[in-house]
Structures are given as C-alpha cells and as structure tokens.
C-alpha cells in the first residue's frame, strides 16, 4: 500500500487512541503505511503537545484547515458527538475517507445525512466500534452462524461503567441533550453494535430510561443544572431472526469500569463474554457427559487471527489499543480496495435508529418498531 496521510481532529483520550493505532498498524500488518500528517484541536497548546508527542508533522487549532489540506486523505474525528455531522460532511465534500467515533450523531436523521453523503461520494468510512474487532468476537459470531449453539433462544447484553456515579461530577457535554441521549448513546451504542454483530438486526424495542442523578454542579460555580439525559437504559428487544433479548446501558454502575458483556443462549449451547476479561470466551456445549459438564474457557491465541500478528504465544493477551489497531487496519485495507469490514456509517446509522426508537418507546411506554 502506498503511504496515506492522516489528519486527526481532537487530542483527548480517543484522539490519542486513533493516533497510536495509526502509528502501530504499519509495524504489525504487512503493507499498511499510514502517516500522521496533521492534528487539530481548538486548544492550540494541546494540538502542539499532541503533535510533538505523537509524531504528527503539523498541527492546527482550526479543524477546517485540516479537512481542506490536500495532503490529508483520511480524517479521523474524535470530538464530542454534536460536532460529528458538520465535520464528517465537510470531510466527505473534500473527498476524504472518514474515521468517526461513536455515536456518530445526536439522532438518526443526522446519521442518515452523513451516511448518504459518504456513500454518494464513494469514500470509505469507519466508525469506532473497536470492541467487535476482538478475534474472540469473530469466533463467537462464526460459531453462532455455523449452528454450534443451535437455535438461538435468548440474548442478554450490558455495558456498565461508573464514571458518572458521583453526583458531584460536573456538568459536561455528555449531559447536553443537544448532543443526543446519555448512557444509551455513549455506552448502549457499543452493546447494541455487539448484539447486531452477533445476531443481526433488531426489529422492535421496549425501553425504560431512567435519570438517577437529577442535577449536576456547573464547573466553577455554585449553581447546578438539571439533567435531561438518561443514566440507565433498560431495553427488551426482538431480533429479526426471531429470538428476544435484553440490553442495559448504565454509566452510574458503582464499581464497574468496563463491564461490556453478553450471554447468548441456544438449544445446543451458550456463549459468555465480558470485556473486563477480553481474552476469554466461555462456551457451554449441551449434551456432554454430566460428570464433565460446565463451561469451557477459550483463551485467545495465534489461532484466532489477527492475534498472531501481535504475539506468537497464546495467553499473552490483547488490549484496548490493539483492538483499535485492528480497527484501523480493516479501514486501511478497505481504502486500498479490500473487502470493507466496517462498521461503517451505514451500520452506525442502524445502531442510532435503535437508540432513537428506545427513546420514543420509553417516553410512550410501549413497544416500538425500529424504522
């Protein structure tokens, strides 16, 4: 692959994760050659610091300068959700490939605009659902598709963390309803993505959204602002394949740091996964000798591609940034003419439709069709 130059908008946690992945990928995946060209941040000091530390050639405090730069072919967007639509549409109009963090927009209408513009322009897109890039998630999907679990009878999924559990955590952009929903968008989008990855489309939703912390302090002030987004979202869902399931998103789950987990039950077996132990997949196979009954722990290793590109020894484990690197590798391969593996803006739009449907269902207290 020829060298391809990257611009990253945002220097926070996700901006850094994108930059590290682009830096790592060429040393792990043969033939991929991204180059860090420009980093942008509204805080010029932060942009300059990221430029020096992460190895960009240049920096700017104006994201529009980055998007217009003829040297940049990929634009990575890692800003708050409310800016994603404008930045994506500008990048697509400039003919750039777009790597955007999730959720891609405050609502499905904006997400559709982004998707349609990108598809009309013929650019490649990637959305930051890196957790499904885990080789063991690919194995789980394959086992389900091959019928190793038999007929699927149920799904239980959860994404729970505690970073908003302190009621004195100050008001921030994550609580601003103009940027979309709360926990169901920030965390729920990941477990919805995972559910769709494993079992396919979700057709109907019954949801109950709850705000636990009613007000938050305004930073640098004695005032408090009312909270209009959810802290916990509980969904019952019906999949197009016929089975049902439950999904929870919760950012006030005290003690939980990365409880992104699922259980898939079938007539022949069950799969269990938890991101807190992301190198393990637990498999129960029905019909075994009851003396030997129980879950088998499948440990990730070189037999689960592309683990072997990172380490030749089993049990040495992948991490968050490795999953981000796999995500970037899939994106670059698609740009180079390979098979798109996504998730792209179309998949992100489908996820956003489930979120929007859940908001309506909770408000109206009834089942709603995802449409």
C-alpha positions in Angstrom: 0.0 0.0 0.0 1.3 3.5 -0.8 1.7 5.9 2.1 -1.6 7.5 3.1 -1.7 10.6 5.2 -3.9 11.0 8.2 -5.4 14.0 10.0 -6.9 13.6 13.5 -9.4 16.1 15.0 -9.2 16.0 18.8 -6.4 15.4 21.2 -8.3 13.7 24.1 -8.4 10.1 25.0 -9.9 9.0 21.7 -7.7 11.2 19.6 -4.7 9.7 21.2 -6.0 6.2 20.7 -6.5 6.9 17.0 -3.0 8.3 16.6 -1.4 5.3 18.5 -3.3 2.9 16.3 -2.2 4.6 13.1 1.4 4.5 14.4 1.2 0.9 15.3 -0.5 -0.6 12.3 2.4 -0.4 9.8 4.6 -2.4 12.1 2.0 -5.1 12.7 0.0 -5.5 9.5 2.2 -6.0 6.4 1.8 -3.5 3.6 -0.1 -0.8 5.5 1.6 2.6 5.6 -0.4 5.4 7.3 1.5 8.6 8.1 0.4 11.1 10.8 0.2 14.4 8.9 -1.9 16.9 10.9 -3.6 17.1 14.3 -6.2 19.7 15.2 -7.6 20.9 18.5 -9.4 24.1 19.5 -6.8 24.3 22.2 -3.7 25.2 20.3 -1.4 24.3 23.2 -3.0 20.8 23.3 -2.6 20.5 19.5 1.1 21.4 19.7 1.7 19.0 22.5 0.0 16.1 20.7 1.9 16.9 17.5 5.2 16.6 19.3 4.4 13.6 21.5 2.5 11.5 18.9 4.7 12.3 15.9 2.4 14.4 13.6 4.2 16.6 11.1 2.0 19.6 11.8 -0.8 21.0 14.0 -3.6 23.5 13.8 -6.3 25.0 16.0 -8.8 25.0 13.1 -10.3 21.7 12.1 -11.4 23.2 8.8 -7.8 23.8 7.8 -7.1 20.1 8.4 -10.1 19.0 6.3 -9.1 21.3 3.4 -5.5 20.2 3.5 -4.7 18.5 0.1 -2.1 16.3 1.8 -4.6 14.7 4.1 -6.5 11.7 2.7 -8.1 10.3 5.9 -9.9 12.5 8.5 -10.3 10.9 12.0 -13.0 12.6 14.0 -12.7 12.2 17.8 -14.6 15.2 19.1 -17.9 15.4 21.1 -20.9 13.9 19.2 -22.5 17.2 18.4 -19.7 18.2 16.0 -19.5 14.9 14.1 -22.1 15.7 11.4 -20.6 19.0 10.4 -17.0 17.6 10.4 -18.0 14.5 8.5 -20.0 16.3 5.8 -17.1 18.7 5.3 -14.5 15.9 5.1 -16.7 13.9 2.6 -17.3 17.0 0.5 -13.5 17.4 0.3 -13.2 13.8 -0.9 -11.6 12.4 2.3 -12.1 9.0 3.8 -13.6 9.4 7.3 -12.9 7.6 10.6 -15.5 8.8 13.1 -16.0 8.0 16.7 -19.3 6.7 18.1 -22.1 7.6 18.4 -21.8 9.4 15.1 -24.6 11.8 15.6 -27.2 13.0 18.2 -30.0 11.4 16.2 -30.8 9.0 13.3 -31.7 11.9 11.0 -28.2 13.4 11.2 -26.6 10.0 11.0 -28.6 9.3 7.8 -27.3 12.6 6.3 -23.8 11.6 7.0 -24.2 8.1 5.6 -25.9 9.2 2.4 -23.3 11.9 1.7 -20.4 9.4 2.2 -22.0 6.8 0.0 -22.8 9.3 -2.7 -19.1 10.5 -2.6 -17.8 7.0 -2.8 -15.4 7.4 0.2 -14.6 4.7 2.7 -15.9 5.2 6.3 -15.1 3.6 9.6 -16.8 4.1 13.0 -15.1 3.4 16.3 -16.8 0.3 17.5 -13.5 -1.4 18.1 -14.7 -3.9 20.7 -16.2 -6.1 18.0 -12.7 -6.3 16.4 -11.7 -8.8 19.2 -10.8 -12.1 17.4 -12.9 -13.9 20.0 -16.0 -11.9 19.0 -15.3 -13.0 15.4 -15.2 -16.6 16.7 -18.4 -16.2 18.6 -20.1 -14.8 15.5 -18.8 -17.7 13.4 -20.0 -20.3 16.0 -23.5 -18.8 16.0 -23.6 -18.7 12.2 -22.4 -22.3 11.9 -25.2 -23.5 14.2 -22.9 -24.6 17.0 -25.3 -23.1 19.6 -28.3 -24.5 17.8 -31.4 -22.3 17.6 -30.8 -19.1 19.4 -33.2 -18.6 22.3 -32.0 -15.5 24.0 -29.5 -12.7 24.4 -28.5 -10.7 27.5 -26.2 -7.8 27.0 -24.9 -5.0 29.2 -22.5 -2.1 29.1 -22.0 -0.7 32.6 -19.4 1.7 33.9 -19.3 4.0 36.9 -17.7 7.2 35.6 -20.9 9.2 36.2 -21.8 7.6 39.5 -20.5 10.5 41.6 -23.4 13.0 41.8 -20.9 15.8 42.1 -19.3 15.0 38.8 -19.7 18.4 37.0 -22.0 19.1 34.1 -20.2 18.4 30.7 -21.0 17.9 27.0 -22.0 14.3 27.8 -25.1 15.6 29.7 -26.1 18.1 27.0 -29.3 16.8 25.3 -28.4 18.7 22.1 -25.6 16.1 21.6 -28.0 13.2 21.9 -29.0 10.8 24.6 -27.0 9.8 27.7 -25.9 6.3 28.7 -27.8 4.6 26.0 -25.9 6.6 23.3 -22.4 6.6 25.0 -22.4 3.0 26.2 -25.5 1.5 24.8 -24.3 2.0 21.3 -21.5 -0.4 22.0 -23.7 -3.3 23.3 -26.3 -2.7 20.6 -23.5 -2.9 18.0 -22.3 -6.1 19.6 -25.8 -7.6 19.6 -26.2 -6.8 15.9 -22.8 -8.1 15.1 -23.6 -11.5 16.7 -27.3 -11.9 15.9 -28.3 -9.4 13.2 -30.9 -6.7 13.1 -33.1 -5.6 16.0 -36.7 -5.1 14.8 -38.6 -4.0 17.9 -37.8 -2.3 21.2 -39.5 -1.8 24.6 -37.3 0.6 26.7 -37.2 2.2 30.1 -34.8 5.1 30.5 -34.0 6.5 33.9 -32.2 9.6 35.2 -30.7 8.8 38.6 -28.8 11.9 39.3 -31.2 14.8 38.7 -28.8 17.7 38.8 -25.1 18.2 38.3 -22.8 21.1 39.5 -21.7 23.7 37.0 -17.9 23.7 36.9 -16.5 26.8 38.6 -19.9 27.8 40.0 -22.2 27.1 43.0 -25.1 26.5 40.5 -26.5 23.1 39.5 -28.0 22.2 36.2 -30.9 19.8 35.7 -30.0 16.6 33.8 -32.2 15.7 30.8 -30.4 12.6 29.6 -30.5 9.0 30.9 -28.1 7.4 33.4 -29.6 3.9 32.9 -31.4 2.5 29.9 -33.0 -0.9 30.0 -34.3 -2.5 26.8 -36.2 -5.6 25.8 -35.6 -6.3 22.2 -36.8 -8.6 19.4 -34.3 -9.6 16.8 -35.3 -10.1 13.1 -34.1 -13.7 13.4 -36.9 -14.4 15.9 -35.3 -14.5 19.3 -35.6 -11.9 22.0 -33.2 -10.4 24.5 -32.4 -7.7 27.0 -29.9 -4.8 26.8 -28.7 -2.5 29.5 -26.6 0.7 29.4 -25.5 2.2 32.7 -22.9 4.8 33.5 -23.7 5.0 37.2 -22.9 1.3 38.0 -20.7 1.8 41.0 -17.6 -0.3 40.8 -17.9 -1.2 37.2 -15.1 0.0 34.9 -15.6 -1.9 31.6 -18.5 -4.3 32.1 -19.3 -4.8 28.4 -20.7 -8.3 28.4 -23.1 -10.7 26.8 -24.6 -14.1 27.1 -26.1 -15.9 24.0 -28.2 -18.9 24.7 -29.1 -21.6 22.2 -30.6 -25.0 22.1 -27.2 -26.6 21.8 -25.1 -24.3 23.9 -24.2 -20.9 25.4 -21.5 -18.3 24.9 -20.5 -15.8 27.6 -18.1 -12.9 27.2 -17.0 -9.9 29.4 -14.7 -7.1 28.1 -13.1 -6.9 31.5 -11.6 -10.3 30.6 -11.4 -9.7 26.9 -9.1 -12.5 26.1 -11.6 -15.2 27.3 -14.8 -16.6 25.7 -16.7 -19.1 27.7 -18.6 -21.9 25.9 -21.1 -24.4 27.2 -22.0 -27.3 24.9 -25.2 -29.2 25.8 -25.3 -33.0 25.7 -21.9 -33.7 27.3 -21.4 -36.3 29.9 -22.9 -34.7 33.1 -19.8 -35.6 35.0 -17.8 -33.3 32.8 -20.5 -30.6 32.4 -19.6 -26.9 32.6 -18.2 -24.0 30.7 -15.1 -24.3 28.6 -12.8 -21.3 28.7 -11.5 -20.4 25.2 -8.3 -18.4 25.5 -7.3 -16.1 22.6 -4.1 -17.0 20.8 -2.5 -17.2 17.3 -5.2 -19.5 16.1 -7.6 -16.5 16.3 -6.5 -14.2 13.5 -5.1 -11.5 13.8 -3.8 -12.2 17.3 -0.7 -13.9 15.8 0.4 -10.6 14.2 0.7 -9.1 17.7 2.2 -12.1 19.5 3.2 -15.6 18.6 2.5 -17.0 22.0 -1.1 -17.9 23.3 -2.3 -16.4 26.5 -0.2 -13.2 26.3 -3.3 -11.2 25.6 -4.5 -8.3 23.5 -5.6 -4.9 24.9 -7.8 -1.9 24.1 -5.3 -0.2 21.8 -4.7 -3.5 20.0 -8.4 -3.7 19.1 -8.1 -0.1 17.9 -5.2 -1.1 15.7 -7.2 -3.9 14.2 -10.0 -1.4 13.5 -7.6 0.9 11.7 -6.1 -2.0 9.7 -9.5 -3.0 8.4 -10.2 0.6 7.5 -6.9 1.0 5.6 -7.4 -2.3 3.8 -10.8 -1.2 2.6 -9.3 2.1 1.3 -6.7 0.0 -0.6 -9.5 -1.9 -2.4 -10.0 -4.7 0.1 -13.4 -6.0 1.3 -15.0 -3.4 3.7 -15.3 -4.9 7.2 -16.8 -1.8 8.9 -18.6 -0.9 11.0 -19.2 2.0 8.6 -21.6 4.9 8.7 -24.4 2.8 7.4 -24.0 0.4 10.4 -23.7 3.3 12.8 -27.0 4.7 11.3 -28.7 1.4 12.0 -27.4 1.5 15.6 -28.6 5.1 16.0 -32.1 4.0 14.8 -32.3 1.5 17.7 -31.3 4.3 20.1 -33.9 6.7 18.8 -36.6 4.0 18.9 -35.7 3.3 22.5 -36.1 7.0 23.4 -39.6 7.0 21.9 -40.5 3.7 23.5 -39.5 4.9 26.9 -41.4 8.1 26.5 -44.6 6.4 25.2 -44.3 3.3 27.4 -44.9 0.8 24.6 -43.2 -1.5 22.1 -41.9 0.4 19.0 -40.7 -0.9 15.6 -37.2 0.2 14.6 -37.7 2.1 11.4 
